Amino acid sequence: MCCMLFCMKVSWGTVQKRRAKVVVARELRQRMTPEEAILWEELRSRRFRKFKFRRQVPVGRFIADFLCLSLHLIIEVDGGIHDDQQGHDKGREEFLREYGYRIIRFRNEEVQGNLSGVLFRLEKEILRNPS
């Protein structure tokens, strides 16, 4: 019985963490950055090459800005804060790559000032490594 209660506690803790991630992801969807909103308009509803993208998706212990499951592709839109957390971002990318995801990063300035270039790079990445 004691072992059963312990297993239930571990499972309950895991469920609680997963629920917390979902809550955070929902909040992030509600307050996307202007650059994320610009890119989302191009990706949503299968607008980009008929691929299904999701936004602010929990993946393991992280939340991806945009995710296409069929391509195993994560798109990150990075602001200035990422200049100061390169070590964290590298660890995050290693974790996601271990699960078979490809990651492509765009700077806020790229999305704001050169959206067509961002979409061109994204298309090149997809054609280079189709799943």
Biotite code that builds the C-alpha atoms (Angstrom):
import biotite.structure as struc

atoms = struc.array([
    struc.Atom([0.000, 0.000, 0.000], chain_id="A", res_id=1, res_name="MET", atom_name="CA", element="C"),
    struc.Atom([2.827, 2.387, 0.890], chain_id="A", res_id=2, res_name="CYS", atom_name="CA", element="C"),
    struc.Atom([4.475, 1.824, -2.492], chain_id="A", res_id=3, res_name="CYS", atom_name="CA", element="C"),
    struc.Atom([1.156, 2.444, -4.221], chain_id="A", res_id=4, res_name="MET", atom_name="CA", element="C"),
    struc.Atom([0.740, 5.766, -2.402], chain_id="A", res_id=5, res_name="LEU", atom_name="CA", element="C"),
    struc.Atom([4.293, 6.772, -3.321], chain_id="A", res_id=6, res_name="PHE", atom_name="CA", element="C"),
    struc.Atom([3.627, 5.994, -6.988], chain_id="A", res_id=7, res_name="CYS", atom_name="CA", element="C"),
    struc.Atom([0.438, 8.021, -6.854], chain_id="A", res_id=8, res_name="MET", atom_name="CA", element="C"),
    struc.Atom([2.364, 10.968, -5.356], chain_id="A", res_id=9, res_name="LYS", atom_name="CA", element="C"),
    struc.Atom([4.992, 10.801, -8.103], chain_id="A", res_id=10, res_name="VAL", atom_name="CA", element="C"),
    struc.Atom([2.332, 10.587, -10.769], chain_id="A", res_id=11, res_name="SER", atom_name="CA", element="C"),
    struc.Atom([0.338, 13.413, -9.213], chain_id="A", res_id=12, res_name="TRP", atom_name="CA", element="C"),
    struc.Atom([3.458, 15.591, -9.104], chain_id="A", res_id=13, res_name="GLY", atom_name="CA", element="C"),
    struc.Atom([4.116, 14.889, -12.769], chain_id="A", res_id=14, res_name="THR", atom_name="CA", element="C"),
    struc.Atom([0.518, 15.729, -13.642], chain_id="A", res_id=15, res_name="VAL", atom_name="CA", element="C"),
    struc.Atom([0.747, 18.964, -11.659], chain_id="A", res_id=16, res_name="GLN", atom_name="CA", element="C"),
    struc.Atom([3.932, 20.007, -13.477], chain_id="A", res_id=17, res_name="LYS", atom_name="CA", element="C"),
    struc.Atom([2.366, 19.241, -16.843], chain_id="A", res_id=18, res_name="ARG", atom_name="CA", element="C"),
    struc.Atom([-0.735, 21.253, -15.955], chain_id="A", res_id=19, res_name="ARG", atom_name="CA", element="C"),
    struc.Atom([1.443, 24.156, -14.817], chain_id="A", res_id=20, res_name="ALA", atom_name="CA", element="C"),
    struc.Atom([3.247, 24.139, -18.189], chain_id="A", res_id=21, res_name="LYS", atom_name="CA", element="C"),
    struc.Atom([-0.082, 24.189, -20.017], chain_id="A", res_id=22, res_name="VAL", atom_name="CA", element="C"),
    struc.Atom([-1.225, 27.170, -17.939], chain_id="A", res_id=23, res_name="VAL", atom_name="CA", element="C"),
    struc.Atom([1.997, 29.047, -18.696], chain_id="A", res_id=24, res_name="VAL", atom_name="CA", element="C"),
    struc.Atom([1.689, 28.214, -22.413], chain_id="A", res_id=25, res_name="ALA", atom_name="CA", element="C"),
    struc.Atom([-1.885, 29.548, -22.459], chain_id="A", res_id=26, res_name="ARG", atom_name="CA", element="C"),
    struc.Atom([-0.729, 32.767, -20.827], chain_id="A", res_id=27, res_name="GLU", atom_name="CA", element="C"),
    struc.Atom([2.071, 33.133, -23.380], chain_id="A", res_id=28, res_name="LEU", atom_name="CA", element="C"),
    struc.Atom([-0.443, 32.684, -26.203], chain_id="A", res_id=29, res_name="ARG", atom_name="CA", element="C"),
    struc.Atom([-2.502, 35.523, -24.738], chain_id="A", res_id=30, res_name="GLN", atom_name="CA", element="C"),
    struc.Atom([0.459, 37.906, -24.584], chain_id="A", res_id=31, res_name="ARG", atom_name="CA", element="C"),
    struc.Atom([2.587, 37.141, -27.618], chain_id="A", res_id=32, res_name="MET", atom_name="CA", element="C"),
    struc.Atom([5.259, 39.631, -28.546], chain_id="A", res_id=33, res_name="THR", atom_name="CA", element="C"),
    struc.Atom([4.496, 41.789, -31.609], chain_id="A", res_id=34, res_name="PRO", atom_name="CA", element="C"),
    struc.Atom([7.093, 39.806, -33.567], chain_id="A", res_id=35, res_name="GLU", atom_name="CA", element="C"),
    struc.Atom([5.547, 36.468, -32.587], chain_id="A", res_id=36, res_name="GLU", atom_name="CA", element="C"),
    struc.Atom([2.134, 37.796, -33.644], chain_id="A", res_id=37, res_name="ALA", atom_name="CA", element="C"),
    struc.Atom([3.520, 38.856, -37.039], chain_id="A", res_id=38, res_name="ILE", atom_name="CA", element="C"),
    struc.Atom([5.042, 35.432, -37.667], chain_id="A", res_id=39, res_name="LEU", atom_name="CA", element="C"),
    struc.Atom([1.973, 33.641, -36.322], chain_id="A", res_id=40, res_name="TRP", atom_name="CA", element="C"),
    struc.Atom([-0.194, 35.366, -38.954], chain_id="A", res_id=41, res_name="GLU", atom_name="CA", element="C"),
    struc.Atom([1.979, 33.697, -41.613], chain_id="A", res_id=42, res_name="GLU", atom_name="CA", element="C"),
    struc.Atom([2.048, 30.251, -39.964], chain_id="A", res_id=43, res_name="LEU", atom_name="CA", element="C"),
    struc.Atom([-1.466, 29.805, -38.599], chain_id="A", res_id=44, res_name="ARG", atom_name="CA", element="C"),
    struc.Atom([-4.231, 27.811, -40.253], chain_id="A", res_id=45, res_name="SER", atom_name="CA", element="C"),
    struc.Atom([-1.789, 25.976, -42.530], chain_id="A", res_id=46, res_name="ARG", atom_name="CA", element="C"),
    struc.Atom([-0.996, 29.217, -44.374], chain_id="A", res_id=47, res_name="ARG", atom_name="CA", element="C"),
    struc.Atom([2.687, 28.387, -44.768], chain_id="A", res_id=48, res_name="PHE", atom_name="CA", element="C"),
    struc.Atom([3.075, 25.579, -47.292], chain_id="A", res_id=49, res_name="ARG", atom_name="CA", element="C"),
    struc.Atom([0.087, 23.736, -45.789], chain_id="A", res_id=50, res_name="LYS", atom_name="CA", element="C"),
    struc.Atom([2.074, 22.760, -42.676], chain_id="A", res_id=51, res_name="PHE", atom_name="CA", element="C"),
    struc.Atom([0.295, 22.717, -39.322], chain_id="A", res_id=52, res_name="LYS", atom_name="CA", element="C"),
    struc.Atom([2.053, 24.939, -36.799], chain_id="A", res_id=53, res_name="PHE", atom_name="CA", element="C"),
    struc.Atom([1.114, 25.354, -33.156], chain_id="A", res_id=54, res_name="ARG", atom_name="CA", element="C"),
    struc.Atom([2.194, 28.227, -30.938], chain_id="A", res_id=55, res_name="ARG", atom_name="CA", element="C"),
    struc.Atom([3.545, 28.295, -27.396], chain_id="A", res_id=56, res_name="GLN", atom_name="CA", element="C"),
    struc.Atom([3.662, 24.512, -27.051], chain_id="A", res_id=57, res_name="VAL", atom_name="CA", element="C"),
    struc.Atom([5.087, 22.657, -24.030], chain_id="A", res_id=58, res_name="PRO", atom_name="CA", element="C"),
    struc.Atom([7.885, 20.335, -25.158], chain_id="A", res_id=59, res_name="VAL", atom_name="CA", element="C"),
    struc.Atom([9.405, 18.533, -22.208], chain_id="A", res_id=60, res_name="GLY", atom_name="CA", element="C"),
    struc.Atom([10.380, 21.131, -19.648], chain_id="A", res_id=61, res_name="ARG", atom_name="CA", element="C"),
    struc.Atom([10.399, 23.946, -22.212], chain_id="A", res_id=62, res_name="PHE", atom_name="CA", element="C"),
    struc.Atom([7.820, 25.899, -24.170], chain_id="A", res_id=63, res_name="ILE", atom_name="CA", element="C"),
    struc.Atom([8.489, 26.307, -27.888], chain_id="A", res_id=64, res_name="ALA", atom_name="CA", element="C"),
    struc.Atom([7.363, 29.497, -29.617], chain_id="A", res_id=65, res_name="ASP", atom_name="CA", element="C"),
    struc.Atom([6.140, 27.585, -32.695], chain_id="A", res_id=66, res_name="PHE", atom_name="CA", element="C"),
    struc.Atom([6.111, 23.865, -33.415], chain_id="A", res_id=67, res_name="LEU", atom_name="CA", element="C"),
    struc.Atom([5.390, 21.800, -36.506], chain_id="A", res_id=68, res_name="CYS", atom_name="CA", element="C"),
    struc.Atom([5.103, 18.173, -35.393], chain_id="A", res_id=69, res_name="LEU", atom_name="CA", element="C"),
    struc.Atom([5.122, 16.702, -38.904], chain_id="A", res_id=70, res_name="SER", atom_name="CA", element="C"),
    struc.Atom([8.487, 18.365, -39.619], chain_id="A", res_id=71, res_name="LEU", atom_name="CA", element="C"),
    struc.Atom([9.878, 17.971, -36.083], chain_id="A", res_id=72, res_name="HIS", atom_name="CA", element="C"),
    struc.Atom([10.657, 21.677, -36.374], chain_id="A", res_id=73, res_name="LEU", atom_name="CA", element="C"),
    struc.Atom([10.672, 24.331, -33.666], chain_id="A", res_id=74, res_name="ILE", atom_name="CA", element="C"),
    struc.Atom([10.819, 28.018, -34.509], chain_id="A", res_id=75, res_name="ILE", atom_name="CA", element="C"),
    struc.Atom([12.067, 30.438, -31.876], chain_id="A", res_id=76, res_name="GLU", atom_name="CA", element="C"),
    struc.Atom([11.714, 34.213, -32.090], chain_id="A", res_id=77, res_name="VAL", atom_name="CA", element="C"),
    struc.Atom([14.417, 35.798, -29.969], chain_id="A", res_id=78, res_name="ASP", atom_name="CA", element="C"),
    struc.Atom([14.500, 39.234, -28.426], chain_id="A", res_id=79, res_name="GLY", atom_name="CA", element="C"),
    struc.Atom([17.355, 41.036, -26.705], chain_id="A", res_id=80, res_name="GLY", atom_name="CA", element="C"),
    struc.Atom([17.097, 38.902, -23.549], chain_id="A", res_id=81, res_name="ILE", atom_name="CA", element="C"),
    struc.Atom([18.563, 35.971, -25.463], chain_id="A", res_id=82, res_name="HIS", atom_name="CA", element="C"),
    struc.Atom([21.861, 37.849, -25.798], chain_id="A", res_id=83, res_name="ASP", atom_name="CA", element="C"),
    struc.Atom([22.345, 37.368, -22.049], chain_id="A", res_id=84, res_name="ASP", atom_name="CA", element="C"),
    struc.Atom([21.218, 33.740, -21.816], chain_id="A", res_id=85, res_name="GLN", atom_name="CA", element="C"),
    struc.Atom([23.129, 31.995, -24.575], chain_id="A", res_id=86, res_name="GLN", atom_name="CA", element="C"),
    struc.Atom([24.209, 29.185, -22.227], chain_id="A", res_id=87, res_name="GLY", atom_name="CA", element="C"),
    struc.Atom([20.581, 28.479, -21.295], chain_id="A", res_id=88, res_name="HIS", atom_name="CA", element="C"),
    struc.Atom([19.524, 28.548, -24.950], chain_id="A", res_id=89, res_name="ASP", atom_name="CA", element="C"),
    struc.Atom([22.310, 26.121, -25.898], chain_id="A", res_id=90, res_name="LYS", atom_name="CA", element="C"),
    struc.Atom([21.222, 23.644, -23.205], chain_id="A", res_id=91, res_name="GLY", atom_name="CA", element="C"),
    struc.Atom([17.622, 23.999, -24.300], chain_id="A", res_id=92, res_name="ARG", atom_name="CA", element="C"),
    struc.Atom([18.557, 23.292, -27.929], chain_id="A", res_id=93, res_name="GLU", atom_name="CA", element="C"),
    struc.Atom([20.579, 20.214, -26.926], chain_id="A", res_id=94, res_name="GLU", atom_name="CA", element="C"),
    struc.Atom([17.602, 18.877, -24.959], chain_id="A", res_id=95, res_name="PHE", atom_name="CA", element="C"),
    struc.Atom([15.208, 19.452, -27.874], chain_id="A", res_id=96, res_name="LEU", atom_name="CA", element="C"),
    struc.Atom([17.601, 17.940, -30.428], chain_id="A", res_id=97, res_name="ARG", atom_name="CA", element="C"),
    struc.Atom([17.852, 14.793, -28.296], chain_id="A", res_id=98, res_name="GLU", atom_name="CA", element="C"),
    struc.Atom([14.126, 14.388, -28.914], chain_id="A", res_id=99, res_name="TYR", atom_name="CA", element="C"),
    struc.Atom([14.597, 14.753, -32.660], chain_id="A", res_id=100, res_name="GLY", atom_name="CA", element="C"),
    struc.Atom([13.567, 18.377, -33.090], chain_id="A", res_id=101, res_name="TYR", atom_name="CA", element="C"),
    struc.Atom([15.273, 20.825, -35.404], chain_id="A", res_id=102, res_name="ARG", atom_name="CA", element="C"),
    struc.Atom([15.413, 24.399, -34.169], chain_id="A", res_id=103, res_name="ILE", atom_name="CA", element="C"),
    struc.Atom([15.545, 27.531, -36.259], chain_id="A", res_id=104, res_name="ILE", atom_name="CA", element="C"),
    struc.Atom([15.933, 30.911, -34.592], chain_id="A", res_id=105, res_name="ARG", atom_name="CA", element="C"),
    struc.Atom([14.976, 34.334, -35.850], chain_id="A", res_id=106, res_name="PHE", atom_name="CA", element="C"),
    struc.Atom([15.725, 37.659, -34.201], chain_id="A", res_id=107, res_name="ARG", atom_name="CA", element="C"),
    struc.Atom([12.881, 40.076, -33.484], chain_id="A", res_id=108, res_name="ASN", atom_name="CA", element="C"),
    struc.Atom([14.503, 42.565, -35.853], chain_id="A", res_id=109, res_name="GLU", atom_name="CA", element="C"),
    struc.Atom([14.441, 40.020, -38.683], chain_id="A", res_id=110, res_name="GLU", atom_name="CA", element="C"),
    struc.Atom([10.738, 39.329, -38.249], chain_id="A", res_id=111, res_name="VAL", atom_name="CA", element="C"),
    struc.Atom([9.930, 43.045, -38.007], chain_id="A", res_id=112, res_name="GLN", atom_name="CA", element="C"),
    struc.Atom([12.121, 44.249, -40.856], chain_id="A", res_id=113, res_name="GLY", atom_name="CA", element="C"),
    struc.Atom([12.463, 41.321, -43.243], chain_id="A", res_id=114, res_name="ASN", atom_name="CA", element="C"),
    struc.Atom([9.526, 38.947, -42.926], chain_id="A", res_id=115, res_name="LEU", atom_name="CA", element="C"),
    struc.Atom([9.903, 37.716, -46.498], chain_id="A", res_id=116, res_name="SER", atom_name="CA", element="C"),
    struc.Atom([13.542, 36.817, -45.743], chain_id="A", res_id=117, res_name="GLY", atom_name="CA", element="C"),
    struc.Atom([12.457, 34.937, -42.607], chain_id="A", res_id=118, res_name="VAL", atom_name="CA", element="C"),
    struc.Atom([9.897, 32.958, -44.581], chain_id="A", res_id=119, res_name="LEU", atom_name="CA", element="C"),
    struc.Atom([12.474, 32.271, -47.306], chain_id="A", res_id=120, res_name="PHE", atom_name="CA", element="C"),
    struc.Atom([14.969, 30.905, -44.730], chain_id="A", res_id=121, res_name="ARG", atom_name="CA", element="C"),
    struc.Atom([12.205, 28.817, -43.176], chain_id="A", res_id=122, res_name="LEU", atom_name="CA", element="C"),
    struc.Atom([11.278, 27.363, -46.549], chain_id="A", res_id=123, res_name="GLU", atom_name="CA", element="C"),
    struc.Atom([14.946, 26.584, -47.279], chain_id="A", res_id=124, res_name="LYS", atom_name="CA", element="C"),
    struc.Atom([15.239, 24.766, -43.945], chain_id="A", res_id=125, res_name="GLU", atom_name="CA", element="C"),
    struc.Atom([12.143, 22.698, -44.680], chain_id="A", res_id=126, res_name="ILE", atom_name="CA", element="C"),
    struc.Atom([13.304, 21.790, -48.201], chain_id="A", res_id=127, res_name="LEU", atom_name="CA", element="C"),
    struc.Atom([16.813, 20.963, -46.965], chain_id="A", res_id=128, res_name="ARG", atom_name="CA", element="C"),
    struc.Atom([15.530, 18.498, -44.368], chain_id="A", res_id=129, res_name="ASN", atom_name="CA", element="C"),
    struc.Atom([12.002, 17.351, -45.174], chain_id="A", res_id=130, res_name="PRO", atom_name="CA", element="C"),
    struc.Atom([10.619, 14.850, -42.677], chain_id="A", res_id=131, res_name="SER", atom_name="CA", element="C"),
])
